[in-house]
């Protein structure tokens, strides 16, 4: 009984953690892309 509950809890938590991790990864990737694009714009403005 306890074993089944633990497995269910772990499975649910793992799914939740995976979704949260994906969301955090997406935010990190988008923010780094935004940062790089800003840096590139500044470099282009500096060169031209």
Wavefront OBJ file of the C-alpha trace (Angstrom):
o trace
v 0.000 0.000 0.000
v 2.675 2.484 1.030
v 4.805 1.359 -1.893
v 2.016 2.042 -4.384
v 1.383 5.480 -2.882
v 5.074 6.310 -3.002
v 5.339 5.247 -6.636
v 2.294 7.295 -7.582
v 3.633 10.324 -5.719
v 7.061 10.011 -7.312
v 5.590 9.633 -10.778
v 3.417 12.713 -10.358
v 6.294 14.721 -8.917
v 8.633 13.668 -11.711
v 6.159 14.814 -14.337
v 5.731 18.136 -12.533
v 9.488 18.603 -12.247
v 10.000 17.831 -15.921
v 7.399 20.417 -16.942
v 8.924 23.015 -14.615
v 12.415 22.221 -15.937
v 11.236 22.626 -19.527
v 9.623 25.965 -18.703
v 12.784 27.186 -16.975
v 14.905 26.008 -19.922
v 12.647 27.861 -22.349
v 12.917 31.037 -20.287
v 16.701 30.728 -20.088
v 17.012 30.110 -23.828
v 14.723 33.009 -24.758
v 16.480 35.398 -22.367
v 19.921 34.408 -23.681
v 18.702 34.829 -27.269
v 17.307 38.257 -26.373
v 20.617 39.185 -24.710
v 22.659 38.044 -27.707
v 20.423 39.916 -30.140
v 20.803 43.090 -28.051
v 24.587 42.646 -28.017
v 24.603 42.087 -31.790
v 22.518 45.221 -32.352
v 24.941 47.229 -30.218
v 27.918 45.810 -32.125
v 26.269 46.617 -35.469
v 25.455 50.145 -34.292
v 29.063 50.474 -33.145
v 30.492 49.319 -36.482
v 28.228 51.341 -38.781
l 1 2 3 4 5 6 7 8 9 10 11 12 13 14 15 16 17 18 19 20 21 22 23 24 25 26 27 28 29 30 31 32 33 34 35 36 37 38 39 40 41 42 43 44 45 46 47 48
